[in-house]
Amino acid sequence: MKGKLSKVVAKGTVSVLNTFLRADANSASCAIAYQPKAPKELARYRRKK
C-alpha cells in the first residue's frame, strides 16, 4: 500500500514538474524568480543592436 501510494505521488510530481519546465523553457523569463527590467543604458553593451 505504502509503495503504491509513493509511486502515484512520484508520477504526479514528475508530471507537474515536466509541465512547469516545458512552460518555463518556452518563456522569456523564469516564473519563480523576479526579473526586473533592464535599464536602457545597458543597450549599448548588447551584442545585437
ROLOKE-279788 format. One line per 5 residues: their letters; for each residue x, y, z of N, C-alpha, C, O. Coordinates in nm, 4 decimals, padded with zeros to 6 digits. Layout:
<sekols>
a> X:Y:Z:X:Y:Z:X:Y:Z:X:Y:Z  ...
</sekols>
This chain:
<sekols>
mkgkl> 00.0822:-00.1194:00.0000:00.0000:00.0000:00.0000:00.0866:00.1257:00.0000:00.0630:00.2179:-00.0781  00.1874:00.1291:00.0882:00.2729:00.2469:00.1003:00.3565:00.2662:-00.0260:00.3748:00.3790:-00.0718  00.4068:00.1577:-00.0815:00.4866:00.1655:-00.2037:00.4039:00.2111:-00.3222:00.4520:00.2879:-00.4055  00.2811:00.1649:-00.3309:00.1916:00.2037:-00.4400:00.1557:00.3516:-00.4309:00.1501:00.4213:-00.5322  00.1316:00.3984:-00.3099:00.0986:00.5392:-00.2889:00.2166:00.6293:-00.3243:00.1986:00.7339:-00.3868
skvva> 00.3357:00.5894:-00.2850:00.4529:00.6715:-00.3153:00.4805:00.6750:-00.4654:00.5285:00.7764:-00.5160  00.4515:00.5669:-00.5375:00.4676:00.5663:-00.6829:00.3681:00.6601:-00.7502:00.4026:00.7288:-00.8464  00.2456:00.6631:-00.7004:00.1430:00.7520:-00.7550:00.1821:00.8975:-00.7305:00.1699:00.9816:-00.8195  00.2291:00.9266:-00.6096:00.2714:01.0626:-00.5762:00.3921:01.1021:-00.6613:00.3994:01.2155:-00.7085  00.4860:01.0108:-00.6815:00.6041:01.0394:-00.7627:00.5656:01.0675:-00.9079:00.6196:01.1596:-00.9692
kgtvs> 00.4740:00.9901:-00.9629:00.4293:01.0129:-01.1006:00.3598:01.1478:-01.1135:00.3793:01.2185:-01.2124  00.2798:01.1836:-01.0157:00.2123:01.3135:-01.0167:00.3118:01.4281:-01.0085:00.2978:01.5286:-01.0782  00.4122:01.4126:-00.9229:00.5148:01.5154:-00.9087:00.5935:01.5316:-01.0376:00.6217:01.6442:-01.0785  00.6290:01.4230:-01.1015:00.7015:01.4281:-01.2285:00.6176:01.4983:-01.3352:00.6699:01.5779:-01.4132  00.4910:01.4694:-01.3386:00.4014:01.5315:-01.4359:00.3935:01.6825:-01.4155:00.4009:01.7589:-01.5117
vlntf> 00.3786:01.7251:-01.2914:00.3702:01.8685:-01.2613:00.5015:01.9384:-01.2963:00.5003:02.0455:-01.3569  00.6132:01.8794:-01.2592:00.7434:01.9407:-01.2874:00.7711:01.9458:-01.4372:00.8251:02.0451:-01.4859  00.7358:01.8422:-01.5104:00.7548:01.8446:-01.6552:00.6723:01.9541:-01.7207:00.7201:02.0227:-01.8111  00.5493:01.9705:-01.6759:00.4639:02.0767:-01.7294:00.5228:02.2135:-01.6987:00.5275:02.3002:-01.7859  00.5677:02.2333:-01.5753:00.6269:02.3604:-01.5366:00.7541:02.3894:-01.6169:00.7723:02.5009:-01.6659
lrada> 00.8406:02.2911:-01.6302:00.9659:02.3114:-01.7027:00.9414:02.3378:-01.8510:01.0130:02.4173:-01.9120  00.8422:02.2730:-01.9092:00.8095:02.2964:-02.0501:00.7601:02.4399:-02.0692:00.7986:02.5061:-02.1656  00.6769:02.4874:-01.9799:00.6264:02.6249:-01.9889:00.7381:02.7250:-01.9635:00.7440:02.8289:-02.0293  00.8264:02.6954:-01.8695:00.9354:02.7856:-01.8356:01.0385:02.7923:-01.9477:01.0940:02.8992:-01.9731  01.0651:02.6829:-02.0142:01.1634:02.6812:-02.1215:01.1147:02.7579:-02.2431:01.1961:02.8057:-02.3221
nsasc> 00.9850:02.7706:-02.2598:00.9297:02.8405:-02.3745:00.8896:02.9840:-02.3425:00.8184:03.0469:-02.4207  00.9338:03.0357:-02.2303:00.9029:03.1739:-02.1947:01.0316:03.2543:-02.1844:01.1408:03.1975:-02.1827  01.0193:03.3830:-02.1776:01.1359:03.4709:-02.1766:01.2038:03.4757:-02.0400:01.3238:03.5018:-02.0322  01.1305:03.4513:-01.9341:01.1891:03.4573:-01.8012:01.1326:03.3461:-01.7142:01.0333:03.2821:-01.7486  01.1968:03.3253:-01.6033:01.1555:03.2215:-01.5095:01.0292:03.2651:-01.4362:01.0136:03.3832:-01.4054
aiayq> 00.9407:03.1734:-01.4085:00.8155:03.2066:-01.3417:00.8327:03.2190:-01.1912:00.7486:03.2799:-01.1250  00.9392:03.1630:-01.1355:00.9582:03.1660:-00.9912:01.0333:03.2910:-00.9474:00.9924:03.3570:-00.8519  01.1410:03.3241:-01.0149:01.2261:03.4356:-00.9745:01.1781:03.5661:-01.0372:01.1280:03.5675:-01.1497  01.1940:03.6744:-00.9637:01.1577:03.8067:-01.0141:01.2704:03.8566:-01.1033:01.3870:03.8513:-01.0642  01.2379:03.9044:-01.2210:01.3377:03.9537:-01.3147:01.3015:04.0978:-01.3502:01.2101:04.1211:-01.4293
pkapk> 01.3733:04.1952:-01.2916:01.3411:04.3351:-01.3192:01.3793:04.3744:-01.4621:01.4604:04.3077:-01.5264  01.3203:04.4825:-01.5103:01.3516:04.5336:-01.6436:01.4927:04.5911:-01.6434:01.5352:04.6543:-01.5466  01.5645:04.5684:-01.7527:01.6998:04.6214:-01.7666:01.6928:04.7696:-01.8036:01.6059:04.8097:-01.8811  01.7831:04.8510:-01.7491:01.7859:04.9925:-01.7856:01.8226:05.0112:-01.9326:01.8932:04.9286:-01.9905  01.7747:05.1196:-01.9924:01.8012:05.1459:-02.1337:01.9493:05.1715:-02.1593:01.9965:05.1514:-02.2712
elary> 02.0224:05.2150:-02.0590:02.1654:05.2430:-02.0758:02.2455:05.1154:-02.1059:02.3557:05.1228:-02.1602  02.1910:05.0001:-02.0711:02.2619:04.8747:-02.0964:02.2532:04.8312:-02.2422:02.3225:04.7377:-02.2825  02.1702:04.8964:-02.3211:02.1525:04.8569:-02.4611:02.2818:04.8696:-02.5398:02.3029:04.7949:-02.6354  02.3682:04.9619:-02.5022:02.4940:04.9798:-02.5780:02.5914:04.8642:-02.5557:02.6873:04.8502:-02.6316  02.5697:04.7827:-02.4556:02.6572:04.6699:-02.4280:02.6088:04.5403:-02.4910:02.6768:04.4382:-02.4807
rrkk> 02.4942:04.5418:-02.5554:02.4404:04.4218:-02.6187:02.5221:04.3844:-02.7419:02.5816:04.4699:-02.8076  02.5234:04.2552:-02.7713:02.5922:04.2086:-02.8911:02.5135:04.2424:-03.0156:02.5701:04.2858:-03.1159  02.3823:04.2225:-03.0096:02.2961:04.2550:-03.1220:02.2272:04.3868:-03.0929:02.1770:04.4094:-02.9828  02.2254:04.4736:-03.1933:02.1633:04.6046:-03.1730:02.0397:04.6227:-03.2526:01.9766:04.7282:-03.2456
</sekols>
